[in-house]
Amino acid sequence: MARHLKIAAAQLGPLHKADSRAVAVKRLTNLLREAHGMGAKFVVFPELAFTTFFPRWWMENQAEVDERFFEKQIPSRETQPLFDEAKKLGIGFYIGYAELTPEGRRFNTAILVGPDGSIVGKYRKIHLPGTADAVEGRQGQHLEKHYFEVGDLGFGVFRAFGGIMGMCICNDRRWPETYRVMGLQGVEMIMLGYNSPVGLGDSFDLDSLELFHNRLVMQSGAYQNGTWVIGAAKCGFEEGYHMIGQSAIIAPSGEIVAMCHTYGDELCVRRCDLDFGLRYKNDIFNFAAHRRPEHYRLIVERTGAKPPPE
Ligand code: CDT
């Protein structure tokens, strides 16, 4: 029997510091309704979707940071309307948020929510970019290593929506290991949200390739593992910083089959055949037949690159 799933990548335009959770939840709920109206059964929202991208700022008062940007509970009183609407419409979703656990640990987290409102899976971001301390003289900071711990749940996959679903978050999409660990569990669809700023002080030649690199990593991750990849951006001009858009749905062929073209709230929708990846998984990327892990040991034994002696 054909396994088709109609998916929406729900891109969010900028969210500012002054925007309350209620503002974010209203916009997310509007996108959810619109996606449902277009026949989508699953919506992918961005990373840290309830607030502005706060790791751009060094902030001294952690209690205030926790209050403004972290979720102690999900859903909470303020985020509940999104969950209620999704349940009412019978539509599932992926969403990213800043998680503060009862033990006081902080993670950059994403959850997979089923059409009945239950949380089917959780992922905590593993590749945290940037620095733990503010870098002097840098135009914009990227302090994820300051605000979050490295995720402790690995790259799990979940049987849901008639397929094998995986999650990662933003910077994870740039690392081939992210996709391959899920590929080795037979993943059929990887969802990810991102906040990718440009102009944090890098040189123009790097910044100008940001959109290309965004497509490059998601397209290669999809193709090399025979999986769908759905990327949803929070983008636009947020608190004085530009963040890239081009939220996209990418087929296991590596082709972009739907893409957002604005820098605001926008959907791109596509009916995805979850069996399509088999054409790659059973042939060119038949892992069991062709992989040679005995030659890949360095990948798990070594972290940083070490060139051979002169
Ligand atoms: N959110 C996130 O992970 N953003 C990073 C920006 C890196 S710039 C220090 C990304 O990889 O897009």
Residues whose N, C-alpha, C, O or C-beta is under 5 A from the ligand:
A	BS01	CDT	P129 G130 H142 C170 N171 N195 S196 P197
